[in-house]
């Protein structure tokens, strides 16, 4: 088989041209990885009783029954310095969040690490999940209300060294530098549905660029 045919077959298998990396269903093109292919949970793991795919989005939770505990769908791969972009939608009175530089708790359902919050009173906040259990940075509430939408909201998360920046619909909500040198700065990305009343959090267009 010629070298040309091998290249053609590689493109067909990966499903795209100019691909530099294909693994666990993720496609990397020009430095950007599509973490969710719009259909399957390839590259992800978690309790699928509480996560499903619908309309090319990942949906956590249920509108028909309460959620008994926090649940997380997480990547299998770890990331350190990156820029993550995705769209999210909250339905109901519950909440969720986007974990990053995080770890699974051994033998449990929780994750430990930073979280970009998704809830009525915490949109745009940087929270430290299951570690310090507190909001590290909270954006100006008045400014946030000017950009917050009823439907889909666009999150941008940038991590470079110990600096973490968050944007919500283009408004910068967080610019934080981690002072504790003992806190790990690499880990998994996770999507949360918080335990509580019936609710859903939808996640789509999940793109990551390594820095």
PyMOL commands that place a pseudoatom at each C-alpha (Angstrom):
pseudoatom trace, name=CA, resn=UNK, resi=1, chain=A, elem=C, hetatm=0, pos=[0.000, 0.000, 0.000]
pseudoatom trace, name=CA, resn=UNK, resi=2, chain=A, elem=C, hetatm=0, pos=[1.396, 3.380, -0.959]
pseudoatom trace, name=CA, resn=UNK, resi=3, chain=A, elem=C, hetatm=0, pos=[2.038, 6.166, 1.540]
pseudoatom trace, name=CA, resn=UNK, resi=4, chain=A, elem=C, hetatm=0, pos=[-0.692, 8.224, -0.194]
pseudoatom trace, name=CA, resn=UNK, resi=5, chain=A, elem=C, hetatm=0, pos=[-3.343, 5.526, 0.371]
pseudoatom trace, name=CA, resn=UNK, resi=6, chain=A, elem=C, hetatm=0, pos=[-2.352, 5.234, 4.040]
pseudoatom trace, name=CA, resn=UNK, resi=7, chain=A, elem=C, hetatm=0, pos=[-2.902, 8.972, 4.522]
pseudoatom trace, name=CA, resn=UNK, resi=8, chain=A, elem=C, hetatm=0, pos=[-6.314, 8.807, 2.797]
pseudoatom trace, name=CA, resn=UNK, resi=9, chain=A, elem=C, hetatm=0, pos=[-7.434, 5.885, 4.950]
pseudoatom trace, name=CA, resn=UNK, resi=10, chain=A, elem=C, hetatm=0, pos=[-6.326, 7.715, 8.119]
pseudoatom trace, name=CA, resn=UNK, resi=11, chain=A, elem=C, hetatm=0, pos=[-8.464, 10.710, 7.190]
pseudoatom trace, name=CA, resn=UNK, resi=12, chain=A, elem=C, hetatm=0, pos=[-11.500, 8.509, 6.485]
pseudoatom trace, name=CA, resn=UNK, resi=13, chain=A, elem=C, hetatm=0, pos=[-11.191, 6.675, 9.807]
pseudoatom trace, name=CA, resn=UNK, resi=14, chain=A, elem=C, hetatm=0, pos=[-10.901, 9.894, 11.808]
pseudoatom trace, name=CA, resn=UNK, resi=15, chain=A, elem=C, hetatm=0, pos=[-13.702, 11.535, 9.880]
pseudoatom trace, name=CA, resn=UNK, resi=16, chain=A, elem=C, hetatm=0, pos=[-11.922, 14.784, 9.056]
pseudoatom trace, name=CA, resn=UNK, resi=17, chain=A, elem=C, hetatm=0, pos=[-9.057, 16.282, 7.086]
pseudoatom trace, name=CA, resn=UNK, resi=18, chain=A, elem=C, hetatm=0, pos=[-5.921, 17.912, 8.532]
pseudoatom trace, name=CA, resn=UNK, resi=19, chain=A, elem=C, hetatm=0, pos=[-6.313, 15.945, 11.748]
pseudoatom trace, name=CA, resn=UNK, resi=20, chain=A, elem=C, hetatm=0, pos=[-3.322, 15.821, 14.093]
pseudoatom trace, name=CA, resn=UNK, resi=21, chain=A, elem=C, hetatm=0, pos=[-4.825, 13.629, 16.824]
pseudoatom trace, name=CA, resn=UNK, resi=22, chain=A, elem=C, hetatm=0, pos=[-7.822, 11.316, 17.177]
pseudoatom trace, name=CA, resn=UNK, resi=23, chain=A, elem=C, hetatm=0, pos=[-8.504, 9.425, 20.419]
pseudoatom trace, name=CA, resn=UNK, resi=24, chain=A, elem=C, hetatm=0, pos=[-11.615, 8.425, 22.385]
pseudoatom trace, name=CA, resn=UNK, resi=25, chain=A, elem=C, hetatm=0, pos=[-13.833, 10.043, 19.754]
pseudoatom trace, name=CA, resn=UNK, resi=26, chain=A, elem=C, hetatm=0, pos=[-12.191, 13.481, 20.149]
pseudoatom trace, name=CA, resn=UNK, resi=27, chain=A, elem=C, hetatm=0, pos=[-10.949, 15.225, 17.026]
pseudoatom trace, name=CA, resn=UNK, resi=28, chain=A, elem=C, hetatm=0, pos=[-8.074, 17.667, 17.160]
pseudoatom trace, name=CA, resn=UNK, resi=29, chain=A, elem=C, hetatm=0, pos=[-7.864, 20.117, 14.280]
pseudoatom trace, name=CA, resn=UNK, resi=30, chain=A, elem=C, hetatm=0, pos=[-5.505, 23.077, 14.209]
pseudoatom trace, name=CA, resn=UNK, resi=31, chain=A, elem=C, hetatm=0, pos=[-4.893, 22.677, 17.941]
pseudoatom trace, name=CA, resn=UNK, resi=32, chain=A, elem=C, hetatm=0, pos=[-8.563, 22.494, 18.989]
pseudoatom trace, name=CA, resn=UNK, resi=33, chain=A, elem=C, hetatm=0, pos=[-10.178, 19.342, 20.382]
pseudoatom trace, name=CA, resn=UNK, resi=34, chain=A, elem=C, hetatm=0, pos=[-13.904, 18.697, 20.111]
pseudoatom trace, name=CA, resn=UNK, resi=35, chain=A, elem=C, hetatm=0, pos=[-14.345, 16.919, 23.445]
pseudoatom trace, name=CA, resn=UNK, resi=36, chain=A, elem=C, hetatm=0, pos=[-17.928, 15.850, 22.690]
pseudoatom trace, name=CA, resn=UNK, resi=37, chain=A, elem=C, hetatm=0, pos=[-18.763, 14.467, 19.250]
pseudoatom trace, name=CA, resn=UNK, resi=38, chain=A, elem=C, hetatm=0, pos=[-22.448, 15.389, 19.567]
pseudoatom trace, name=CA, resn=UNK, resi=39, chain=A, elem=C, hetatm=0, pos=[-23.713, 11.824, 19.810]
pseudoatom trace, name=CA, resn=UNK, resi=40, chain=A, elem=C, hetatm=0, pos=[-21.727, 9.475, 22.051]
pseudoatom trace, name=CA, resn=UNK, resi=41, chain=A, elem=C, hetatm=0, pos=[-19.911, 9.460, 25.387]
pseudoatom trace, name=CA, resn=UNK, resi=42, chain=A, elem=C, hetatm=0, pos=[-16.631, 8.484, 23.749]
pseudoatom trace, name=CA, resn=UNK, resi=43, chain=A, elem=C, hetatm=0, pos=[-13.823, 9.916, 25.877]
pseudoatom trace, name=CA, resn=UNK, resi=44, chain=A, elem=C, hetatm=0, pos=[-16.116, 10.443, 28.895]
pseudoatom trace, name=CA, resn=UNK, resi=45, chain=A, elem=C, hetatm=0, pos=[-17.088, 8.400, 31.951]
pseudoatom trace, name=CA, resn=UNK, resi=46, chain=A, elem=C, hetatm=0, pos=[-19.672, 8.716, 34.732]
pseudoatom trace, name=CA, resn=UNK, resi=47, chain=A, elem=C, hetatm=0, pos=[-23.047, 7.536, 36.000]
pseudoatom trace, name=CA, resn=UNK, resi=48, chain=A, elem=C, hetatm=0, pos=[-25.117, 7.344, 32.809]
pseudoatom trace, name=CA, resn=UNK, resi=49, chain=A, elem=C, hetatm=0, pos=[-28.333, 6.988, 34.794]
pseudoatom trace, name=CA, resn=UNK, resi=50, chain=A, elem=C, hetatm=0, pos=[-28.110, 10.775, 35.141]
pseudoatom trace, name=CA, resn=UNK, resi=51, chain=A, elem=C, hetatm=0, pos=[-26.548, 11.780, 31.828]
pseudoatom trace, name=CA, resn=UNK, resi=52, chain=A, elem=C, hetatm=0, pos=[-27.828, 11.402, 28.288]
pseudoatom trace, name=CA, resn=UNK, resi=53, chain=A, elem=C, hetatm=0, pos=[-27.264, 12.901, 24.847]
pseudoatom trace, name=CA, resn=UNK, resi=54, chain=A, elem=C, hetatm=0, pos=[-29.995, 14.868, 23.093]
pseudoatom trace, name=CA, resn=UNK, resi=55, chain=A, elem=C, hetatm=0, pos=[-29.961, 17.365, 20.197]
pseudoatom trace, name=CA, resn=UNK, resi=56, chain=A, elem=C, hetatm=0, pos=[-26.140, 17.175, 20.040]
pseudoatom trace, name=CA, resn=UNK, resi=57, chain=A, elem=C, hetatm=0, pos=[-25.838, 18.146, 23.709]
pseudoatom trace, name=CA, resn=UNK, resi=58, chain=A, elem=C, hetatm=0, pos=[-24.941, 16.344, 26.937]
pseudoatom trace, name=CA, resn=UNK, resi=59, chain=A, elem=C, hetatm=0, pos=[-27.857, 16.563, 29.375]
pseudoatom trace, name=CA, resn=UNK, resi=60, chain=A, elem=C, hetatm=0, pos=[-27.366, 16.038, 33.104]
pseudoatom trace, name=CA, resn=UNK, resi=61, chain=A, elem=C, hetatm=0, pos=[-30.290, 15.456, 35.463]
pseudoatom trace, name=CA, resn=UNK, resi=62, chain=A, elem=C, hetatm=0, pos=[-34.032, 14.940, 35.039]
pseudoatom trace, name=CA, resn=UNK, resi=63, chain=A, elem=C, hetatm=0, pos=[-37.186, 17.047, 35.080]
pseudoatom trace, name=CA, resn=UNK, resi=64, chain=A, elem=C, hetatm=0, pos=[-39.282, 14.051, 36.200]
pseudoatom trace, name=CA, resn=UNK, resi=65, chain=A, elem=C, hetatm=0, pos=[-37.563, 13.108, 39.471]
pseudoatom trace, name=CA, resn=UNK, resi=66, chain=A, elem=C, hetatm=0, pos=[-35.268, 14.580, 42.129]
pseudoatom trace, name=CA, resn=UNK, resi=67, chain=A, elem=C, hetatm=0, pos=[-31.509, 14.066, 41.795]
pseudoatom trace, name=CA, resn=UNK, resi=68, chain=A, elem=C, hetatm=0, pos=[-30.398, 12.150, 44.921]
pseudoatom trace, name=CA, resn=UNK, resi=69, chain=A, elem=C, hetatm=0, pos=[-26.763, 13.316, 44.922]
pseudoatom trace, name=CA, resn=UNK, resi=70, chain=A, elem=C, hetatm=0, pos=[-24.169, 15.228, 42.924]
pseudoatom trace, name=CA, resn=UNK, resi=71, chain=A, elem=C, hetatm=0, pos=[-23.194, 13.445, 39.722]
pseudoatom trace, name=CA, resn=UNK, resi=72, chain=A, elem=C, hetatm=0, pos=[-20.307, 14.202, 37.360]
pseudoatom trace, name=CA, resn=UNK, resi=73, chain=A, elem=C, hetatm=0, pos=[-19.517, 13.153, 33.824]
pseudoatom trace, name=CA, resn=UNK, resi=74, chain=A, elem=C, hetatm=0, pos=[-15.775, 13.570, 33.333]
pseudoatom trace, name=CA, resn=UNK, resi=75, chain=A, elem=C, hetatm=0, pos=[-13.193, 13.276, 30.606]
pseudoatom trace, name=CA, resn=UNK, resi=76, chain=A, elem=C, hetatm=0, pos=[-10.847, 10.328, 30.623]
pseudoatom trace, name=CA, resn=UNK, resi=77, chain=A, elem=C, hetatm=0, pos=[-7.959, 12.579, 29.621]
pseudoatom trace, name=CA, resn=UNK, resi=78, chain=A, elem=C, hetatm=0, pos=[-6.262, 15.147, 31.854]
pseudoatom trace, name=CA, resn=UNK, resi=79, chain=A, elem=C, hetatm=0, pos=[-5.454, 18.726, 30.901]
pseudoatom trace, name=CA, resn=UNK, resi=80, chain=A, elem=C, hetatm=0, pos=[-3.184, 21.396, 32.364]
pseudoatom trace, name=CA, resn=UNK, resi=81, chain=A, elem=C, hetatm=0, pos=[-2.954, 24.647, 30.372]
pseudoatom trace, name=CA, resn=UNK, resi=82, chain=A, elem=C, hetatm=0, pos=[-5.884, 25.167, 28.030]
pseudoatom trace, name=CA, resn=UNK, resi=83, chain=A, elem=C, hetatm=0, pos=[-8.755, 27.312, 26.874]
pseudoatom trace, name=CA, resn=UNK, resi=84, chain=A, elem=C, hetatm=0, pos=[-12.166, 25.641, 27.084]
pseudoatom trace, name=CA, resn=UNK, resi=85, chain=A, elem=C, hetatm=0, pos=[-15.284, 26.986, 25.370]
pseudoatom trace, name=CA, resn=UNK, resi=86, chain=A, elem=C, hetatm=0, pos=[-18.793, 25.583, 25.630]
pseudoatom trace, name=CA, resn=UNK, resi=87, chain=A, elem=C, hetatm=0, pos=[-22.453, 26.573, 25.764]
pseudoatom trace, name=CA, resn=UNK, resi=88, chain=A, elem=C, hetatm=0, pos=[-24.658, 25.694, 28.750]
pseudoatom trace, name=CA, resn=UNK, resi=89, chain=A, elem=C, hetatm=0, pos=[-28.345, 25.908, 29.589]
pseudoatom trace, name=CA, resn=UNK, resi=90, chain=A, elem=C, hetatm=0, pos=[-30.003, 25.468, 32.993]
pseudoatom trace, name=CA, resn=UNK, resi=91, chain=A, elem=C, hetatm=0, pos=[-33.606, 24.255, 33.166]
pseudoatom trace, name=CA, resn=UNK, resi=92, chain=A, elem=C, hetatm=0, pos=[-35.338, 24.303, 36.556]
pseudoatom trace, name=CA, resn=UNK, resi=93, chain=A, elem=C, hetatm=0, pos=[-34.197, 25.498, 39.962]
pseudoatom trace, name=CA, resn=UNK, resi=94, chain=A, elem=C, hetatm=0, pos=[-31.180, 23.214, 40.287]
pseudoatom trace, name=CA, resn=UNK, resi=95, chain=A, elem=C, hetatm=0, pos=[-27.569, 23.900, 39.435]
pseudoatom trace, name=CA, resn=UNK, resi=96, chain=A, elem=C, hetatm=0, pos=[-24.458, 22.454, 37.920]
pseudoatom trace, name=CA, resn=UNK, resi=97, chain=A, elem=C, hetatm=0, pos=[-20.951, 23.403, 37.022]
pseudoatom trace, name=CA, resn=UNK, resi=98, chain=A, elem=C, hetatm=0, pos=[-17.916, 22.799, 34.861]
pseudoatom trace, name=CA, resn=UNK, resi=99, chain=A, elem=C, hetatm=0, pos=[-15.096, 21.081, 36.730]
pseudoatom trace, name=CA, resn=UNK, resi=100, chain=A, elem=C, hetatm=0, pos=[-11.509, 21.578, 35.573]
pseudoatom trace, name=CA, resn=UNK, resi=101, chain=A, elem=C, hetatm=0, pos=[-8.090, 20.612, 36.883]
pseudoatom trace, name=CA, resn=UNK, resi=102, chain=A, elem=C, hetatm=0, pos=[-10.124, 18.172, 38.980]
pseudoatom trace, name=CA, resn=UNK, resi=103, chain=A, elem=C, hetatm=0, pos=[-9.976, 14.616, 40.312]
pseudoatom trace, name=CA, resn=UNK, resi=104, chain=A, elem=C, hetatm=0, pos=[-12.487, 11.893, 41.074]
pseudoatom trace, name=CA, resn=UNK, resi=105, chain=A, elem=C, hetatm=0, pos=[-12.873, 11.037, 44.760]
pseudoatom trace, name=CA, resn=UNK, resi=106, chain=A, elem=C, hetatm=0, pos=[-11.799, 7.410, 45.085]
pseudoatom trace, name=CA, resn=UNK, resi=107, chain=A, elem=C, hetatm=0, pos=[-14.767, 5.169, 45.781]
pseudoatom trace, name=CA, resn=UNK, resi=108, chain=A, elem=C, hetatm=0, pos=[-17.266, 8.061, 45.679]
pseudoatom trace, name=CA, resn=UNK, resi=109, chain=A, elem=C, hetatm=0, pos=[-19.338, 10.155, 43.322]
pseudoatom trace, name=CA, resn=UNK, resi=110, chain=A, elem=C, hetatm=0, pos=[-17.738, 13.552, 44.020]
pseudoatom trace, name=CA, resn=UNK, resi=111, chain=A, elem=C, hetatm=0, pos=[-15.011, 15.457, 42.201]
pseudoatom trace, name=CA, resn=UNK, resi=112, chain=A, elem=C, hetatm=0, pos=[-12.368, 17.682, 43.786]
pseudoatom trace, name=CA, resn=UNK, resi=113, chain=A, elem=C, hetatm=0, pos=[-11.160, 20.805, 42.010]
pseudoatom trace, name=CA, resn=UNK, resi=114, chain=A, elem=C, hetatm=0, pos=[-12.069, 24.123, 40.453]
pseudoatom trace, name=CA, resn=UNK, resi=115, chain=A, elem=C, hetatm=0, pos=[-15.580, 24.703, 39.135]
pseudoatom trace, name=CA, resn=UNK, resi=116, chain=A, elem=C, hetatm=0, pos=[-17.124, 27.346, 36.895]
pseudoatom trace, name=CA, resn=UNK, resi=117, chain=A, elem=C, hetatm=0, pos=[-20.578, 27.595, 38.478]
pseudoatom trace, name=CA, resn=UNK, resi=118, chain=A, elem=C, hetatm=0, pos=[-23.973, 27.292, 36.818]
pseudoatom trace, name=CA, resn=UNK, resi=119, chain=A, elem=C, hetatm=0, pos=[-26.925, 28.305, 38.986]
pseudoatom trace, name=CA, resn=UNK, resi=120, chain=A, elem=C, hetatm=0, pos=[-29.309, 31.176, 39.606]
pseudoatom trace, name=CA, resn=UNK, resi=121, chain=A, elem=C, hetatm=0, pos=[-27.164, 32.883, 42.253]
pseudoatom trace, name=CA, resn=UNK, resi=122, chain=A, elem=C, hetatm=0, pos=[-23.712, 31.663, 41.213]
pseudoatom trace, name=CA, resn=UNK, resi=123, chain=A, elem=C, hetatm=0, pos=[-23.365, 32.119, 37.441]
pseudoatom trace, name=CA, resn=UNK, resi=124, chain=A, elem=C, hetatm=0, pos=[-19.804, 33.138, 36.571]
pseudoatom trace, name=CA, resn=UNK, resi=125, chain=A, elem=C, hetatm=0, pos=[-18.352, 32.265, 39.985]
pseudoatom trace, name=CA, resn=UNK, resi=126, chain=A, elem=C, hetatm=0, pos=[-15.174, 30.270, 40.538]
pseudoatom trace, name=CA, resn=UNK, resi=127, chain=A, elem=C, hetatm=0, pos=[-15.885, 27.632, 43.195]
pseudoatom trace, name=CA, resn=UNK, resi=128, chain=A, elem=C, hetatm=0, pos=[-13.533, 25.135, 44.845]
pseudoatom trace, name=CA, resn=UNK, resi=129, chain=A, elem=C, hetatm=0, pos=[-15.502, 21.877, 44.876]
pseudoatom trace, name=CA, resn=UNK, resi=130, chain=A, elem=C, hetatm=0, pos=[-14.988, 19.358, 47.725]
pseudoatom trace, name=CA, resn=UNK, resi=131, chain=A, elem=C, hetatm=0, pos=[-11.665, 20.962, 48.724]
pseudoatom trace, name=CA, resn=UNK, resi=132, chain=A, elem=C, hetatm=0, pos=[-12.042, 24.422, 50.252]
pseudoatom trace, name=CA, resn=UNK, resi=133, chain=A, elem=C, hetatm=0, pos=[-15.803, 24.301, 49.553]
pseudoatom trace, name=CA, resn=UNK, resi=134, chain=A, elem=C, hetatm=0, pos=[-16.124, 28.011, 48.962]
pseudoatom trace, name=CA, resn=UNK, resi=135, chain=A, elem=C, hetatm=0, pos=[-16.486, 30.614, 46.234]
pseudoatom trace, name=CA, resn=UNK, resi=136, chain=A, elem=C, hetatm=0, pos=[-13.006, 31.864, 45.338]
pseudoatom trace, name=CA, resn=UNK, resi=137, chain=A, elem=C, hetatm=0, pos=[-14.178, 34.732, 43.115]
pseudoatom trace, name=CA, resn=UNK, resi=138, chain=A, elem=C, hetatm=0, pos=[-17.652, 36.185, 42.611]
pseudoatom trace, name=CA, resn=UNK, resi=139, chain=A, elem=C, hetatm=0, pos=[-18.397, 38.594, 39.735]
pseudoatom trace, name=CA, resn=UNK, resi=140, chain=A, elem=C, hetatm=0, pos=[-20.221, 41.905, 40.063]
pseudoatom trace, name=CA, resn=UNK, resi=141, chain=A, elem=C, hetatm=0, pos=[-23.911, 40.958, 40.240]
pseudoatom trace, name=CA, resn=UNK, resi=142, chain=A, elem=C, hetatm=0, pos=[-25.191, 44.041, 38.422]
pseudoatom trace, name=CA, resn=UNK, resi=143, chain=A, elem=C, hetatm=0, pos=[-22.799, 43.620, 35.505]
pseudoatom trace, name=CA, resn=UNK, resi=144, chain=A, elem=C, hetatm=0, pos=[-23.540, 39.905, 35.313]
pseudoatom trace, name=CA, resn=UNK, resi=145, chain=A, elem=C, hetatm=0, pos=[-27.289, 40.490, 34.971]
pseudoatom trace, name=CA, resn=UNK, resi=146, chain=A, elem=C, hetatm=0, pos=[-26.625, 42.626, 31.911]
pseudoatom trace, name=CA, resn=UNK, resi=147, chain=A, elem=C, hetatm=0, pos=[-25.093, 39.703, 30.004]
pseudoatom trace, name=CA, resn=UNK, resi=148, chain=A, elem=C, hetatm=0, pos=[-26.880, 36.658, 31.468]
pseudoatom trace, name=CA, resn=UNK, resi=149, chain=A, elem=C, hetatm=0, pos=[-29.366, 35.004, 29.102]
pseudoatom trace, name=CA, resn=UNK, resi=150, chain=A, elem=C, hetatm=0, pos=[-32.495, 32.960, 29.807]
pseudoatom trace, name=CA, resn=UNK, resi=151, chain=A, elem=C, hetatm=0, pos=[-31.453, 30.203, 27.402]
pseudoatom trace, name=CA, resn=UNK, resi=152, chain=A, elem=C, hetatm=0, pos=[-27.975, 29.216, 26.280]
pseudoatom trace, name=CA, resn=UNK, resi=153, chain=A, elem=C, hetatm=0, pos=[-24.982, 30.960, 27.869]
pseudoatom trace, name=CA, resn=UNK, resi=154, chain=A, elem=C, hetatm=0, pos=[-21.423, 30.776, 26.572]
pseudoatom trace, name=CA, resn=UNK, resi=155, chain=A, elem=C, hetatm=0, pos=[-18.629, 29.938, 28.999]
pseudoatom trace, name=CA, resn=UNK, resi=156, chain=A, elem=C, hetatm=0, pos=[-14.938, 30.452, 28.295]
pseudoatom trace, name=CA, resn=UNK, resi=157, chain=A, elem=C, hetatm=0, pos=[-12.388, 29.041, 30.750]
pseudoatom trace, name=CA, resn=UNK, resi=158, chain=A, elem=C, hetatm=0, pos=[-8.678, 29.780, 30.380]
pseudoatom trace, name=CA, resn=UNK, resi=159, chain=A, elem=C, hetatm=0, pos=[-5.998, 28.175, 32.552]
pseudoatom trace, name=CA, resn=UNK, resi=160, chain=A, elem=C, hetatm=0, pos=[-2.354, 29.126, 32.103]
pseudoatom trace, name=CA, resn=UNK, resi=161, chain=A, elem=C, hetatm=0, pos=[0.051, 28.334, 34.908]
pseudoatom trace, name=CA, resn=UNK, resi=162, chain=A, elem=C, hetatm=0, pos=[-1.603, 29.380, 38.164]
pseudoatom trace, name=CA, resn=UNK, resi=163, chain=A, elem=C, hetatm=0, pos=[-3.837, 31.970, 36.512]
pseudoatom trace, name=CA, resn=UNK, resi=164, chain=A, elem=C, hetatm=0, pos=[-7.503, 31.132, 35.920]
pseudoatom trace, name=CA, resn=UNK, resi=165, chain=A, elem=C, hetatm=0, pos=[-9.814, 33.384, 33.882]
pseudoatom trace, name=CA, resn=UNK, resi=166, chain=A, elem=C, hetatm=0, pos=[-13.539, 32.937, 33.251]
pseudoatom trace, name=CA, resn=UNK, resi=167, chain=A, elem=C, hetatm=0, pos=[-15.833, 34.704, 30.811]
pseudoatom trace, name=CA, resn=UNK, resi=168, chain=A, elem=C, hetatm=0, pos=[-19.625, 34.413, 30.554]
pseudoatom trace, name=CA, resn=UNK, resi=169, chain=A, elem=C, hetatm=0, pos=[-21.122, 35.648, 27.282]
pseudoatom trace, name=CA, resn=UNK, resi=170, chain=A, elem=C, hetatm=0, pos=[-17.970, 37.672, 26.719]
pseudoatom trace, name=CA, resn=UNK, resi=171, chain=A, elem=C, hetatm=0, pos=[-18.010, 39.335, 30.151]
pseudoatom trace, name=CA, resn=UNK, resi=172, chain=A, elem=C, hetatm=0, pos=[-14.942, 38.515, 32.259]
pseudoatom trace, name=CA, resn=UNK, resi=173, chain=A, elem=C, hetatm=0, pos=[-16.174, 37.262, 35.619]
pseudoatom trace, name=CA, resn=UNK, resi=174, chain=A, elem=C, hetatm=0, pos=[-12.956, 35.865, 37.121]
pseudoatom trace, name=CA, resn=UNK, resi=175, chain=A, elem=C, hetatm=0, pos=[-9.238, 36.657, 37.025]
pseudoatom trace, name=CA, resn=UNK, resi=176, chain=A, elem=C, hetatm=0, pos=[-7.671, 34.546, 39.746]
pseudoatom trace, name=CA, resn=UNK, resi=177, chain=A, elem=C, hetatm=0, pos=[-4.133, 33.467, 40.564]
pseudoatom trace, name=CA, resn=UNK, resi=178, chain=A, elem=C, hetatm=0, pos=[-3.795, 30.442, 42.841]
pseudoatom trace, name=CA, resn=UNK, resi=179, chain=A, elem=C, hetatm=0, pos=[-1.572, 31.332, 45.789]
pseudoatom trace, name=CA, resn=UNK, resi=180, chain=A, elem=C, hetatm=0, pos=[-1.474, 27.846, 47.323]
pseudoatom trace, name=CA, resn=UNK, resi=181, chain=A, elem=C, hetatm=0, pos=[1.407, 26.049, 45.634]
pseudoatom trace, name=CA, resn=UNK, resi=182, chain=A, elem=C, hetatm=0, pos=[0.245, 22.710, 47.060]
pseudoatom trace, name=CA, resn=UNK, resi=183, chain=A, elem=C, hetatm=0, pos=[-2.898, 22.720, 44.926]
pseudoatom trace, name=CA, resn=UNK, resi=184, chain=A, elem=C, hetatm=0, pos=[-2.492, 20.632, 41.785]
pseudoatom trace, name=CA, resn=UNK, resi=185, chain=A, elem=C, hetatm=0, pos=[-2.784, 22.481, 38.490]
pseudoatom trace, name=CA, resn=UNK, resi=186, chain=A, elem=C, hetatm=0, pos=[-3.688, 19.599, 36.193]
pseudoatom trace, name=CA, resn=UNK, resi=187, chain=A, elem=C, hetatm=0, pos=[-6.593, 17.161, 36.020]
pseudoatom trace, name=CA, resn=UNK, resi=188, chain=A, elem=C, hetatm=0, pos=[-9.896, 16.151, 34.479]
pseudoatom trace, name=CA, resn=UNK, resi=189, chain=A, elem=C, hetatm=0, pos=[-12.733, 18.219, 33.057]
pseudoatom trace, name=CA, resn=UNK, resi=190, chain=A, elem=C, hetatm=0, pos=[-16.171, 17.347, 34.401]
pseudoatom trace, name=CA, resn=UNK, resi=191, chain=A, elem=C, hetatm=0, pos=[-19.822, 18.307, 33.883]
pseudoatom trace, name=CA, resn=UNK, resi=192, chain=A, elem=C, hetatm=0, pos=[-21.961, 18.410, 37.025]
pseudoatom trace, name=CA, resn=UNK, resi=193, chain=A, elem=C, hetatm=0, pos=[-25.622, 18.001, 37.819]
pseudoatom trace, name=CA, resn=UNK, resi=194, chain=A, elem=C, hetatm=0, pos=[-26.135, 18.968, 41.455]
pseudoatom trace, name=CA, resn=UNK, resi=195, chain=A, elem=C, hetatm=0, pos=[-28.237, 16.842, 43.791]
pseudoatom trace, name=CA, resn=UNK, resi=196, chain=A, elem=C, hetatm=0, pos=[-31.638, 18.327, 44.599]
pseudoatom trace, name=CA, resn=UNK, resi=197, chain=A, elem=C, hetatm=0, pos=[-34.938, 19.178, 42.940]
pseudoatom trace, name=CA, resn=UNK, resi=198, chain=A, elem=C, hetatm=0, pos=[-35.740, 17.986, 39.403]
pseudoatom trace, name=CA, resn=UNK, resi=199, chain=A, elem=C, hetatm=0, pos=[-33.620, 20.002, 36.965]
pseudoatom trace, name=CA, resn=UNK, resi=200, chain=A, elem=C, hetatm=0, pos=[-31.403, 19.669, 33.922]
pseudoatom trace, name=CA, resn=UNK, resi=201, chain=A, elem=C, hetatm=0, pos=[-28.154, 21.231, 32.767]
pseudoatom trace, name=CA, resn=UNK, resi=202, chain=A, elem=C, hetatm=0, pos=[-27.394, 21.032, 29.045]
pseudoatom trace, name=CA, resn=UNK, resi=203, chain=A, elem=C, hetatm=0, pos=[-23.818, 21.248, 27.687]
pseudoatom trace, name=CA, resn=UNK, resi=204, chain=A, elem=C, hetatm=0, pos=[-22.890, 21.550, 23.992]
pseudoatom trace, name=CA, resn=UNK, resi=205, chain=A, elem=C, hetatm=0, pos=[-20.172, 22.749, 21.582]
pseudoatom trace, name=CA, resn=UNK, resi=206, chain=A, elem=C, hetatm=0, pos=[-17.425, 21.644, 23.985]
pseudoatom trace, name=CA, resn=UNK, resi=207, chain=A, elem=C, hetatm=0, pos=[-14.134, 22.777, 22.452]
pseudoatom trace, name=CA, resn=UNK, resi=208, chain=A, elem=C, hetatm=0, pos=[-10.699, 22.767, 24.064]
pseudoatom trace, name=CA, resn=UNK, resi=209, chain=A, elem=C, hetatm=0, pos=[-7.418, 24.247, 22.863]
pseudoatom trace, name=CA, resn=UNK, resi=210, chain=A, elem=C, hetatm=0, pos=[-4.204, 23.281, 24.604]
pseudoatom trace, name=CA, resn=UNK, resi=211, chain=A, elem=C, hetatm=0, pos=[-1.966, 26.219, 25.465]
for i in range(1, 211): cmd.bond("trace and resi %d" % i, "trace and resi %d" % (i + 1))
show_as sticks, trace
zoom trace
